[in-house]
Amino acid sequence: MKAILKKLLRPALFTLGGALAGLAYYYLVGCSTGSCAITSSPFTTMAYVGLIGLLLSTAFGKGCCGGSCRR
C-alpha cells in the first residue's frame, strides 16, 4: 500500500502544482475579453496546465542509469 502511494505522489503533486500555476496565470494574465479558448475560464486554464503538469511528472521520472535497466 505504501509503495502505491509513493508511486502516485509525484504525479499528484505535479498535477496540483500545474493547476495552481494555471489559476495564477488566469488571474495574473488571463483573457479580458472572454474570447480566448483556454484562458477564458479558470477551470479550463487549471485543467490544461494541470494536464501539462501531469505530463511533466512522467517526463521527469526516474530513469535508467548506465544501460542496466530491468523491469
PDB file of N, CA, C, O and CB in Angstrom:
ATOM      1  N   MET A   1       0.819  -1.190   0.000  1.00  0.00           N
ATOM      2  CA  MET A   1       0.000   0.000   0.000  1.00  0.00           C
ATOM      3  C   MET A   1       0.868   1.261   0.000  1.00  0.00           C
ATOM      4  O   MET A   1       0.571   2.239  -0.686  1.00  0.00           O
ATOM      5  CB  MET A   1      -0.935  -0.006   1.204  1.00  0.00           C
ATOM      6  N   LYS A   2       1.951   1.213   0.789  1.00  0.00           N
ATOM      7  CA  LYS A   2       2.845   2.353   0.880  1.00  0.00           C
ATOM      8  C   LYS A   2       3.545   2.604  -0.445  1.00  0.00           C
ATOM      9  O   LYS A   2       3.789   3.754  -0.810  1.00  0.00           O
ATOM     10  CB  LYS A   2       3.868   2.138   1.982  1.00  0.00           C
ATOM     11  N   ALA A   3       3.872   1.533  -1.171  1.00  0.00           N
ATOM     12  CA  ALA A   3       4.543   1.666  -2.465  1.00  0.00           C
ATOM     13  C   ALA A   3       3.613   2.306  -3.496  1.00  0.00           C
ATOM     14  O   ALA A   3       4.066   3.079  -4.341  1.00  0.00           O
ATOM     15  CB  ALA A   3       5.024   0.290  -2.965  1.00  0.00           C
ATOM     16  N   ILE A   4       2.336   1.995  -3.434  1.00  0.00           N
ATOM     17  CA  ILE A   4       1.369   2.573  -4.371  1.00  0.00           C
ATOM     18  C   ILE A   4       1.220   4.070  -4.121  1.00  0.00           C
ATOM     19  O   ILE A   4       1.187   4.864  -5.062  1.00  0.00           O
ATOM     20  CB  ILE A   4       0.000   1.871  -4.246  1.00  0.00           C
ATOM     21  N   LEU A   5       1.132   4.450  -2.845  1.00  0.00           N
ATOM     22  CA  LEU A   5       1.023   5.875  -2.514  1.00  0.00           C
ATOM     23  C   LEU A   5       2.273   6.637  -2.933  1.00  0.00           C
ATOM     24  O   LEU A   5       2.185   7.763  -3.424  1.00  0.00           O
ATOM     25  CB  LEU A   5       0.781   6.057  -1.014  1.00  0.00           C
ATOM     26  N   LYS A   6       3.428   6.026  -2.741  1.00  0.00           N
ATOM     27  CA  LYS A   6       4.674   6.671  -3.135  1.00  0.00           C
ATOM     28  C   LYS A   6       4.751   6.826  -4.651  1.00  0.00           C
ATOM     29  O   LYS A   6       5.289   7.814  -5.152  1.00  0.00           O
ATOM     30  CB  LYS A   6       5.875   5.870  -2.623  1.00  0.00           C
ATOM     31  N   LYS A   7       4.217   5.858  -5.374  1.00  0.00           N
ATOM     32  CA  LYS A   7       4.225   5.893  -6.837  1.00  0.00           C
ATOM     33  C   LYS A   7       3.276   6.971  -7.371  1.00  0.00           C
ATOM     34  O   LYS A   7       3.554   7.572  -8.408  1.00  0.00           O
ATOM     35  CB  LYS A   7       3.834   4.518  -7.404  1.00  0.00           C
ATOM     36  N   LEU A   8       2.174   7.221  -6.685  1.00  0.00           N
ATOM     37  CA  LEU A   8       1.185   8.195  -7.136  1.00  0.00           C
ATOM     38  C   LEU A   8       1.431   9.599  -6.605  1.00  0.00           C
ATOM     39  O   LEU A   8       0.788  10.546  -7.058  1.00  0.00           O
ATOM     40  CB  LEU A   8      -0.180   7.748  -6.730  1.00  0.00           C
ATOM     41  N   LEU A   9       2.339   9.753  -5.662  1.00  0.00           N
ATOM     42  CA  LEU A   9       2.572  11.054  -5.044  1.00  0.00           C
ATOM     43  C   LEU A   9       3.157  12.056  -6.028  1.00  0.00           C
ATOM     44  O   LEU A   9       2.702  13.199  -6.071  1.00  0.00           O
ATOM     45  CB  LEU A   9       3.494  10.907  -3.854  1.00  0.00           C
ATOM     46  N   ARG A  10       4.138  11.671  -6.809  1.00  0.00           N
ATOM     47  CA  ARG A  10       4.788  12.577  -7.756  1.00  0.00           C
ATOM     48  C   ARG A  10       3.808  13.113  -8.806  1.00  0.00           C
ATOM     49  O   ARG A  10       3.744  14.328  -8.989  1.00  0.00           O
ATOM     50  CB  ARG A  10       5.947  11.863  -8.446  1.00  0.00           C
ATOM     51  N   PRO A  11       3.034  12.255  -9.511  1.00  0.00           N
ATOM     52  CA  PRO A  11       2.072  12.801 -10.474  1.00  0.00           C
ATOM     53  C   PRO A  11       1.000  13.665  -9.830  1.00  0.00           C
ATOM     54  O   PRO A  11       0.558  14.646 -10.428  1.00  0.00           O
ATOM     55  CB  PRO A  11       1.414  11.681 -11.225  1.00  0.00           C
ATOM     56  N   ALA A  12       0.580  13.318  -8.627  1.00  0.00           N
ATOM     57  CA  ALA A  12      -0.443  14.118  -7.956  1.00  0.00           C
ATOM     58  C   ALA A  12       0.089  15.501  -7.604  1.00  0.00           C
ATOM     59  O   ALA A  12      -0.616  16.498  -7.765  1.00  0.00           O
ATOM     60  CB  ALA A  12      -0.934  13.406  -6.693  1.00  0.00           C
ATOM     61  N   LEU A  13       1.322  15.568  -7.127  1.00  0.00           N
ATOM     62  CA  LEU A  13       1.905  16.864  -6.776  1.00  0.00           C
ATOM     63  C   LEU A  13       2.158  17.719  -8.009  1.00  0.00           C
ATOM     64  O   LEU A  13       1.931  18.928  -7.976  1.00  0.00           O
ATOM     65  CB  LEU A  13       3.206  16.667  -6.009  1.00  0.00           C
ATOM     66  N   PHE A  14       2.624  17.112  -9.093  1.00  0.00           N
ATOM     67  CA  PHE A  14       2.849  17.862 -10.327  1.00  0.00           C
ATOM     68  C   PHE A  14       1.529  18.371 -10.901  1.00  0.00           C
ATOM     69  O   PHE A  14       1.463  19.497 -11.395  1.00  0.00           O
ATOM     70  CB  PHE A  14       3.575  16.990 -11.361  1.00  0.00           C
ATOM     71  N   THR A  15       0.479  17.554 -10.840  1.00  0.00           N
ATOM     72  CA  THR A  15      -0.823  17.972 -11.346  1.00  0.00           C
ATOM     73  C   THR A  15      -1.400  19.100 -10.492  1.00  0.00           C
ATOM     74  O   THR A  15      -1.943  20.067 -11.026  1.00  0.00           O
ATOM     75  CB  THR A  15      -1.791  16.780 -11.379  1.00  0.00           C
ATOM     76  N   LEU A  16      -1.285  18.983  -9.192  1.00  0.00           N
ATOM     77  CA  LEU A  16      -1.763  20.040  -8.299  1.00  0.00           C
ATOM     78  C   LEU A  16      -0.966  21.327  -8.502  1.00  0.00           C
ATOM     79  O   LEU A  16      -1.536  22.418  -8.535  1.00  0.00           O
ATOM     80  CB  LEU A  16      -1.670  19.586  -6.832  1.00  0.00           C
ATOM     81  N   GLY A  17       0.333  21.195  -8.637  1.00  0.00           N
ATOM     82  CA  GLY A  17       1.158  22.377  -8.895  1.00  0.00           C
ATOM     83  C   GLY A  17       0.820  23.034 -10.216  1.00  0.00           C
ATOM     84  O   GLY A  17       0.796  24.260 -10.319  1.00  0.00           O
ATOM     85  N   GLY A  18       0.557  22.215 -11.235  1.00  0.00           N
ATOM     86  CA  GLY A  18       0.157  22.761 -12.531  1.00  0.00           C
ATOM     87  C   GLY A  18      -1.185  23.457 -12.463  1.00  0.00           C
ATOM     88  O   GLY A  18      -1.378  24.502 -13.084  1.00  0.00           O
ATOM     89  N   ALA A  19      -2.112  22.888 -11.716  1.00  0.00           N
ATOM     90  CA  ALA A  19      -3.428  23.511 -11.586  1.00  0.00           C
ATOM     91  C   ALA A  19      -3.318  24.849 -10.843  1.00  0.00           C
ATOM     92  O   ALA A  19      -3.993  25.814 -11.201  1.00  0.00           O
ATOM     93  CB  ALA A  19      -4.403  22.564 -10.848  1.00  0.00           C
ATOM     94  N   LEU A  20      -2.482  24.904  -9.828  1.00  0.00           N
ATOM     95  CA  LEU A  20      -2.290  26.171  -9.117  1.00  0.00           C
ATOM     96  C   LEU A  20      -1.587  27.201  -9.999  1.00  0.00           C
ATOM     97  O   LEU A  20      -1.901  28.390  -9.944  1.00  0.00           O
ATOM     98  CB  LEU A  20      -1.482  25.944  -7.833  1.00  0.00           C
ATOM     99  N   ALA A  21      -0.641  26.744 -10.807  1.00  0.00           N
ATOM    100  CA  ALA A  21       0.019  27.655 -11.747  1.00  0.00           C
ATOM    101  C   ALA A  21      -0.979  28.151 -12.796  1.00  0.00           C
ATOM    102  O   ALA A  21      -0.919  29.313 -13.198  1.00  0.00           O
ATOM    103  CB  ALA A  21       1.218  26.953 -12.435  1.00  0.00           C
ATOM    104  N   GLY A  22      -1.888  27.294 -13.239  1.00  0.00           N
ATOM    105  CA  GLY A  22      -2.923  27.708 -14.178  1.00  0.00           C
ATOM    106  C   GLY A  22      -3.869  28.728 -13.575  1.00  0.00           C
ATOM    107  O   GLY A  22      -4.288  29.669 -14.249  1.00  0.00           O
ATOM    108  N   LEU A  23      -4.203  28.544 -12.311  1.00  0.00           N
ATOM    109  CA  LEU A  23      -5.063  29.516 -11.636  1.00  0.00           C
ATOM    110  C   LEU A  23      -4.353  30.866 -11.500  1.00  0.00           C
ATOM    111  O   LEU A  23      -4.958  31.918 -11.706  1.00  0.00           O
ATOM    112  CB  LEU A  23      -5.481  28.991 -10.248  1.00  0.00           C
ATOM    113  N   ALA A  24      -3.075  30.822 -11.155  1.00  0.00           N
ATOM    114  CA  ALA A  24      -2.306  32.062 -11.058  1.00  0.00           C
ATOM    115  C   ALA A  24      -2.202  32.738 -12.421  1.00  0.00           C
ATOM    116  O   ALA A  24      -2.295  33.962 -12.518  1.00  0.00           O
ATOM    117  CB  ALA A  24      -0.902  31.783 -10.493  1.00  0.00           C
ATOM    118  N   TYR A  25      -2.009  31.946 -13.472  1.00  0.00           N
ATOM    119  CA  TYR A  25      -1.936  32.511 -14.818  1.00  0.00           C
ATOM    120  C   TYR A  25      -3.259  33.158 -15.204  1.00  0.00           C
ATOM    121  O   TYR A  25      -3.277  34.222 -15.824  1.00  0.00           O
ATOM    122  CB  TYR A  25      -1.560  31.427 -15.837  1.00  0.00           C
ATOM    123  N   TYR A  26      -4.365  32.518 -14.840  1.00  0.00           N
ATOM    124  CA  TYR A  26      -5.678  33.075 -15.151  1.00  0.00           C
ATOM    125  C   TYR A  26      -5.862  34.434 -14.494  1.00  0.00           C
ATOM    126  O   TYR A  26      -6.332  35.375 -15.133  1.00  0.00           O
ATOM    127  CB  TYR A  26      -6.783  32.122 -14.704  1.00  0.00           C
ATOM    128  N   TYR A  27      -5.499  34.540 -13.238  1.00  0.00           N
ATOM    129  CA  TYR A  27      -5.712  35.801 -12.520  1.00  0.00           C
ATOM    130  C   TYR A  27      -4.690  36.872 -12.884  1.00  0.00           C
ATOM    131  O   TYR A  27      -5.023  38.057 -12.893  1.00  0.00           O
ATOM    132  CB  TYR A  27      -5.671  35.557 -11.032  1.00  0.00           C
ATOM    133  N   LEU A  28      -3.448  36.478 -13.184  1.00  0.00           N
ATOM    134  CA  LEU A  28      -2.418  37.468 -13.467  1.00  0.00           C
ATOM    135  C   LEU A  28      -2.390  37.901 -14.928  1.00  0.00           C
ATOM    136  O   LEU A  28      -2.196  39.083 -15.213  1.00  0.00           O
ATOM    137  CB  LEU A  28      -1.075  36.924 -13.082  1.00  0.00           C
ATOM    138  N   VAL A  29      -2.582  36.965 -15.859  1.00  0.00           N
ATOM    139  CA  VAL A  29      -2.515  37.277 -17.290  1.00  0.00           C
ATOM    140  C   VAL A  29      -3.905  37.197 -17.893  1.00  0.00           C
ATOM    141  O   VAL A  29      -4.436  38.196 -18.378  1.00  0.00           O
ATOM    142  CB  VAL A  29      -1.548  36.315 -18.026  1.00  0.00           C
ATOM    143  N   GLY A  30      -4.485  36.026 -17.865  1.00  0.00           N
ATOM    144  CA  GLY A  30      -5.860  35.797 -18.295  1.00  0.00           C
ATOM    145  C   GLY A  30      -6.262  36.390 -19.631  1.00  0.00           C
ATOM    146  O   GLY A  30      -5.417  36.792 -20.430  1.00  0.00           O
ATOM    147  N   CYS A  31      -7.543  36.436 -19.856  1.00  0.00           N
ATOM    148  CA  CYS A  31      -8.116  36.976 -21.082  1.00  0.00           C
ATOM    149  C   CYS A  31      -9.239  37.921 -20.676  1.00  0.00           C
ATOM    150  O   CYS A  31     -10.236  37.498 -20.091  1.00  0.00           O
ATOM    151  CB  CYS A  31      -8.639  35.833 -22.036  1.00  0.00           C
ATOM    152  N   SER A  32      -9.074  39.184 -20.984  1.00  0.00           N
ATOM    153  CA  SER A  32     -10.049  40.174 -20.519  1.00  0.00           C
ATOM    154  C   SER A  32     -11.339  40.171 -21.336  1.00  0.00           C
ATOM    155  O   SER A  32     -12.381  40.596 -20.836  1.00  0.00           O
ATOM    156  CB  SER A  32      -9.436  41.552 -20.558  1.00  0.00           C
ATOM    157  N   THR A  33     -11.289  39.702 -22.581  1.00  0.00           N
ATOM    158  CA  THR A  33     -12.480  39.751 -23.420  1.00  0.00           C
ATOM    159  C   THR A  33     -13.345  38.503 -23.297  1.00  0.00           C
ATOM    160  O   THR A  33     -14.534  38.548 -23.612  1.00  0.00           O
ATOM    161  CB  THR A  33     -12.081  39.945 -24.854  1.00  0.00           C
ATOM    162  N   GLY A  34     -12.774  37.400 -22.848  1.00  0.00           N
ATOM    163  CA  GLY A  34     -13.532  36.160 -22.738  1.00  0.00           C
ATOM    164  C   GLY A  34     -13.572  35.362 -24.022  1.00  0.00           C
ATOM    165  O   GLY A  34     -14.274  34.352 -24.092  1.00  0.00           O
ATOM    166  N   SER A  35     -12.835  35.786 -25.047  1.00  0.00           N
ATOM    167  CA  SER A  35     -12.860  35.074 -26.318  1.00  0.00           C
ATOM    168  C   SER A  35     -11.728  34.068 -26.449  1.00  0.00           C
ATOM    169  O   SER A  35     -11.681  33.332 -27.435  1.00  0.00           O
ATOM    170  CB  SER A  35     -12.794  36.055 -27.454  1.00  0.00           C
ATOM    171  N   CYS A  36     -10.824  34.013 -25.497  1.00  0.00           N
ATOM    172  CA  CYS A  36      -9.706  33.063 -25.543  1.00  0.00           C
ATOM    173  C   CYS A  36     -10.212  31.681 -25.123  1.00  0.00           C
ATOM    174  O   CYS A  36     -10.970  31.558 -24.160  1.00  0.00           O
ATOM    175  CB  CYS A  36      -8.528  33.531 -24.617  1.00  0.00           C
ATOM    176  N   ALA A  37      -9.797  30.667 -25.835  1.00  0.00           N
ATOM    177  CA  ALA A  37     -10.321  29.320 -25.579  1.00  0.00           C
ATOM    178  C   ALA A  37      -9.848  28.759 -24.246  1.00  0.00           C
ATOM    179  O   ALA A  37     -10.643  28.180 -23.506  1.00  0.00           O
ATOM    180  CB  ALA A  37      -9.911  28.380 -26.697  1.00  0.00           C
ATOM    181  N   ILE A  38      -8.587  28.917 -23.932  1.00  0.00           N
ATOM    182  CA  ILE A  38      -8.043  28.305 -22.724  1.00  0.00           C
ATOM    183  C   ILE A  38      -8.175  29.216 -21.515  1.00  0.00           C
ATOM    184  O   ILE A  38      -8.541  28.751 -20.436  1.00  0.00           O
ATOM    185  CB  ILE A  38      -6.591  27.942 -22.933  1.00  0.00           C
ATOM    186  N   THR A  39      -7.888  30.489 -21.669  1.00  0.00           N
ATOM    187  CA  THR A  39      -7.835  31.382 -20.511  1.00  0.00           C
ATOM    188  C   THR A  39      -9.125  32.138 -20.253  1.00  0.00           C
ATOM    189  O   THR A  39      -9.120  33.085 -19.466  1.00  0.00           O
ATOM    190  CB  THR A  39      -6.732  32.359 -20.688  1.00  0.00           C
ATOM    191  N   SER A  40     -10.220  31.764 -20.877  1.00  0.00           N
ATOM    192  CA  SER A  40     -11.478  32.468 -20.631  1.00  0.00           C
ATOM    193  C   SER A  40     -12.148  32.023 -19.331  1.00  0.00           C
ATOM    194  O   SER A  40     -12.970  32.749 -18.773  1.00  0.00           O
ATOM    195  CB  SER A  40     -12.427  32.251 -21.795  1.00  0.00           C
ATOM    196  N   SER A  41     -11.796  30.833 -18.851  1.00  0.00           N
ATOM    197  CA  SER A  41     -12.380  30.303 -17.624  1.00  0.00           C
ATOM    198  C   SER A  41     -11.260  29.784 -16.724  1.00  0.00           C
ATOM    199  O   SER A  41     -10.304  29.187 -17.219  1.00  0.00           O
ATOM    200  CB  SER A  41     -13.410  29.177 -17.936  1.00  0.00           C
ATOM    201  N   PRO A  42     -11.362  29.998 -15.418  1.00  0.00           N
ATOM    202  CA  PRO A  42     -10.305  29.478 -14.547  1.00  0.00           C
ATOM    203  C   PRO A  42     -10.259  27.952 -14.526  1.00  0.00           C
ATOM    204  O   PRO A  42      -9.197  27.368 -14.314  1.00  0.00           O
ATOM    205  CB  PRO A  42     -10.498  29.998 -13.138  1.00  0.00           C
ATOM    206  N   PHE A  43     -11.398  27.305 -14.743  1.00  0.00           N
ATOM    207  CA  PHE A  43     -11.439  25.849 -14.711  1.00  0.00           C
ATOM    208  C   PHE A  43     -10.717  25.234 -15.907  1.00  0.00           C
ATOM    209  O   PHE A  43      -9.984  24.257 -15.754  1.00  0.00           O
ATOM    210  CB  PHE A  43     -12.878  25.369 -14.672  1.00  0.00           C
ATOM    211  N   THR A  44     -10.921  25.799 -17.090  1.00  0.00           N
ATOM    212  CA  THR A  44     -10.221  25.257 -18.256  1.00  0.00           C
ATOM    213  C   THR A  44      -8.726  25.543 -18.183  1.00  0.00           C
ATOM    214  O   THR A  44      -7.917  24.713 -18.598  1.00  0.00           O
ATOM    215  CB  THR A  44     -10.802  25.839 -19.545  1.00  0.00           C
ATOM    216  N   THR A  45      -8.352  26.708 -17.662  1.00  0.00           N
ATOM    217  CA  THR A  45      -6.935  27.019 -17.514  1.00  0.00           C
ATOM    218  C   THR A  45      -6.281  26.065 -16.532  1.00  0.00           C
ATOM    219  O   THR A  45      -5.181  25.572 -16.781  1.00  0.00           O
ATOM    220  CB  THR A  45      -6.743  28.467 -17.055  1.00  0.00           C
ATOM    221  N   MET A  46      -6.950  25.800 -15.417  1.00  0.00           N
ATOM    222  CA  MET A  46      -6.416  24.867 -14.431  1.00  0.00           C
ATOM    223  C   MET A  46      -6.334  23.453 -14.990  1.00  0.00           C
ATOM    224  O   MET A  46      -5.377  22.731 -14.707  1.00  0.00           O
ATOM    225  CB  MET A  46      -7.273  24.880 -13.174  1.00  0.00           C
ATOM    226  N   ALA A  47      -7.324  23.049 -15.779  1.00  0.00           N
ATOM    227  CA  ALA A  47      -7.316  21.706 -16.349  1.00  0.00           C
ATOM    228  C   ALA A  47      -6.181  21.535 -17.357  1.00  0.00           C
ATOM    229  O   ALA A  47      -5.475  20.526 -17.330  1.00  0.00           O
ATOM    230  CB  ALA A  47      -8.658  21.408 -17.015  1.00  0.00           C
ATOM    231  N   TYR A  48      -6.003  22.499 -18.232  1.00  0.00           N
ATOM    232  CA  TYR A  48      -4.948  22.386 -19.240  1.00  0.00           C
ATOM    233  C   TYR A  48      -3.562  22.409 -18.611  1.00  0.00           C
ATOM    234  O   TYR A  48      -2.719  21.582 -18.958  1.00  0.00           O
ATOM    235  CB  TYR A  48      -5.069  23.509 -20.258  1.00  0.00           C
ATOM    236  N   VAL A  49      -3.313  23.326 -17.706  1.00  0.00           N
ATOM    237  CA  VAL A  49      -1.984  23.424 -17.103  1.00  0.00           C
ATOM    238  C   VAL A  49      -1.752  22.259 -16.132  1.00  0.00           C
ATOM    239  O   VAL A  49      -0.616  21.812 -15.967  1.00  0.00           O
ATOM    240  CB  VAL A  49      -1.820  24.778 -16.370  1.00  0.00           C
ATOM    241  N   GLY A  50      -2.813  21.767 -15.492  1.00  0.00           N
ATOM    242  CA  GLY A  50      -2.696  20.570 -14.664  1.00  0.00           C
ATOM    243  C   GLY A  50      -2.331  19.355 -15.492  1.00  0.00           C
ATOM    244  O   GLY A  50      -1.544  18.519 -15.049  1.00  0.00           O
ATOM    245  N   LEU A  51      -2.892  19.244 -16.689  1.00  0.00           N
ATOM    246  CA  LEU A  51      -2.532  18.153 -17.593  1.00  0.00           C
ATOM    247  C   LEU A  51      -1.073  18.265 -18.020  1.00  0.00           C
ATOM    248  O   LEU A  51      -0.378  17.254 -18.121  1.00  0.00           O
ATOM    249  CB  LEU A  51      -3.447  18.151 -18.827  1.00  0.00           C
ATOM    250  N   ILE A  52      -0.611  19.464 -18.267  1.00  0.00           N
ATOM    251  CA  ILE A  52       0.799  19.667 -18.601  1.00  0.00           C
ATOM    252  C   ILE A  52       1.675  19.259 -17.421  1.00  0.00           C
ATOM    253  O   ILE A  52       2.731  18.658 -17.618  1.00  0.00           O
ATOM    254  CB  ILE A  52       1.066  21.143 -18.988  1.00  0.00           C
ATOM    255  N   GLY A  53       1.254  19.575 -16.207  1.00  0.00           N
ATOM    256  CA  GLY A  53       1.987  19.147 -15.019  1.00  0.00           C
ATOM    257  C   GLY A  53       2.044  17.638 -14.898  1.00  0.00           C
ATOM    258  O   GLY A  53       3.077  17.086 -14.521  1.00  0.00           O
ATOM    259  N   LEU A  54       0.951  16.966 -15.213  1.00  0.00           N
ATOM    260  CA  LEU A  54       0.927  15.502 -15.184  1.00  0.00           C
ATOM    261  C   LEU A  54       1.889  14.922 -16.209  1.00  0.00           C
ATOM    262  O   LEU A  54       2.611  13.968 -15.921  1.00  0.00           O
ATOM    263  CB  LEU A  54      -0.490  14.984 -15.443  1.00  0.00           C
ATOM    264  N   LEU A  55       1.898  15.496 -17.400  1.00  0.00           N
ATOM    265  CA  LEU A  55       2.814  15.017 -18.439  1.00  0.00           C
ATOM    266  C   LEU A  55       4.271  15.275 -18.054  1.00  0.00           C
ATOM    267  O   LEU A  55       5.143  14.456 -18.344  1.00  0.00           O
ATOM    268  CB  LEU A  55       2.497  15.693 -19.781  1.00  0.00           C
ATOM    269  N   LEU A  56       4.532  16.385 -17.416  1.00  0.00           N
ATOM    270  CA  LEU A  56       5.895  16.674 -16.970  1.00  0.00           C
ATOM    271  C   LEU A  56       6.334  15.730 -15.860  1.00  0.00           C
ATOM    272  O   LEU A  56       7.519  15.416 -15.756  1.00  0.00           O
ATOM    273  CB  LEU A  56       6.000  18.118 -16.493  1.00  0.00           C
ATOM    274  N   SER A  57       5.415  15.276 -15.040  1.00  0.00           N
ATOM    275  CA  SER A  57       5.787  14.344 -13.975  1.00  0.00           C
ATOM    276  C   SER A  57       6.270  13.020 -14.539  1.00  0.00           C
ATOM    277  O   SER A  57       7.139  12.376 -13.951  1.00  0.00           O
ATOM    278  CB  SER A  57       4.612  14.110 -13.041  1.00  0.00           C
ATOM    279  N   THR A  58       5.719  12.607 -15.665  1.00  0.00           N
ATOM    280  CA  THR A  58       6.186  11.367 -16.279  1.00  0.00           C
ATOM    281  C   THR A  58       7.479  11.592 -17.057  1.00  0.00           C
ATOM    282  O   THR A  58       8.294  10.678 -17.177  1.00  0.00           O
ATOM    283  CB  THR A  58       5.110  10.793 -17.202  1.00  0.00           C
ATOM    284  N   ALA A  59       7.675  12.798 -17.588  1.00  0.00           N
ATOM    285  CA  ALA A  59       8.888  13.093 -18.339  1.00  0.00           C
ATOM    286  C   ALA A  59      10.095  13.200 -17.423  1.00  0.00           C
ATOM    287  O   ALA A  59      11.203  12.835 -17.815  1.00  0.00           O
ATOM    288  CB  ALA A  59       8.720  14.379 -19.129  1.00  0.00           C
ATOM    289  N   PHE A  60       9.897  13.695 -16.211  1.00  0.00           N
ATOM    290  CA  PHE A  60      10.995  13.853 -15.265  1.00  0.00           C
ATOM    291  C   PHE A  60      11.031  12.730 -14.239  1.00  0.00           C
ATOM    292  O   PHE A  60      11.536  12.916 -13.132  1.00  0.00           O
ATOM    293  CB  PHE A  60      10.887  15.187 -14.561  1.00  0.00           C
ATOM    294  N   GLY A  61      10.503  11.578 -14.595  1.00  0.00           N
ATOM    295  CA  GLY A  61      10.515  10.444 -13.680  1.00  0.00           C
ATOM    296  C   GLY A  61      11.897   9.841 -13.573  1.00  0.00           C
ATOM    297  O   GLY A  61      12.835  10.276 -14.240  1.00  0.00           O
ATOM    298  N   LYS A  62      12.009   8.840 -12.728  1.00  0.00           N
ATOM    299  CA  LYS A  62      13.294   8.178 -12.552  1.00  0.00           C
ATOM    300  C   LYS A  62      13.644   7.408 -13.823  1.00  0.00           C
ATOM    301  O   LYS A  62      12.809   6.692 -14.376  1.00  0.00           O
ATOM    302  CB  LYS A  62      13.266   7.231 -11.324  1.00  0.00           C
ATOM    303  N   GLY A  63      14.844   7.558 -14.263  1.00  0.00           N
ATOM    304  CA  GLY A  63      15.292   6.891 -15.479  1.00  0.00           C
ATOM    305  C   GLY A  63      16.296   5.794 -15.169  1.00  0.00           C
ATOM    306  O   GLY A  63      16.601   5.512 -14.010  1.00  0.00           O
ATOM    307  N   CYS A  64      16.793   5.191 -16.214  1.00  0.00           N
ATOM    308  CA  CYS A  64      17.797   4.147 -16.090  1.00  0.00           C
ATOM    309  C   CYS A  64      19.186   4.768 -16.145  1.00  0.00           C
ATOM    310  O   CYS A  64      19.429   5.715 -16.893  1.00  0.00           O
ATOM    311  CB  CYS A  64      17.627   3.087 -17.199  1.00  0.00           C
ATOM    312  N   CYS A  65      20.069   4.233 -15.363  1.00  0.00           N
ATOM    313  CA  CYS A  65      21.446   4.727 -15.358  1.00  0.00           C
ATOM    314  C   CYS A  65      22.371   3.640 -15.861  1.00  0.00           C
ATOM    315  O   CYS A  65      22.318   2.510 -15.374  1.00  0.00           O
ATOM    316  CB  CYS A  65      21.868   5.187 -13.944  1.00  0.00           C
ATOM    317  N   GLY A  66      23.203   3.951 -16.809  1.00  0.00           N
ATOM    318  CA  GLY A  66      24.210   3.005 -17.251  1.00  0.00           C
ATOM    319  C   GLY A  66      23.722   1.897 -18.163  1.00  0.00           C
ATOM    320  O   GLY A  66      24.493   0.987 -18.468  1.00  0.00           O
ATOM    321  N   GLY A  67      22.506   1.933 -18.602  1.00  0.00           N
ATOM    322  CA  GLY A  67      22.016   0.925 -19.535  1.00  0.00           C
ATOM    323  C   GLY A  67      21.670  -0.408 -18.916  1.00  0.00           C
ATOM    324  O   GLY A  67      21.422  -1.367 -19.647  1.00  0.00           O
ATOM    325  N   SER A  68      21.641  -0.510 -17.597  1.00  0.00           N
ATOM    326  CA  SER A  68      21.326  -1.776 -16.946  1.00  0.00           C
ATOM    327  C   SER A  68      19.936  -1.731 -16.319  1.00  0.00           C
ATOM    328  O   SER A  68      19.752  -2.131 -15.170  1.00  0.00           O
ATOM    329  CB  SER A  68      22.378  -2.107 -15.880  1.00  0.00           C
ATOM    330  N   CYS A  69      18.980  -1.251 -17.069  1.00  0.00           N
ATOM    331  CA  CYS A  69      17.626  -1.089 -16.564  1.00  0.00           C
ATOM    332  C   CYS A  69      16.811  -2.351 -16.857  1.00  0.00           C
ATOM    333  O   CYS A  69      16.718  -2.783 -18.005  1.00  0.00           O
ATOM    334  CB  CYS A  69      16.955   0.155 -17.190  1.00  0.00           C
ATOM    335  N   ARG A  70      16.235  -2.923 -15.834  1.00  0.00           N
ATOM    336  CA  ARG A  70      15.392  -4.111 -15.998  1.00  0.00           C
ATOM    337  C   ARG A  70      14.048  -3.863 -15.370  1.00  0.00           C
ATOM    338  O   ARG A  70      13.938  -3.148 -14.374  1.00  0.00           O
ATOM    339  CB  ARG A  70      16.050  -5.355 -15.378  1.00  0.00           C
ATOM    340  N   ARG A  71      13.030  -4.450 -15.946  1.00  0.00           N
ATOM    341  CA  ARG A  71      11.677  -4.299 -15.410  1.00  0.00           C
ATOM    342  C   ARG A  71      11.239  -5.552 -14.734  1.00  0.00           C
ATOM    343  O   ARG A  71      10.123  -5.617 -14.219  1.00  0.00           O
ATOM    344  CB  ARG A  71      10.694  -3.932 -16.498  1.00  0.00           C
TER     345      ARG A  71
END
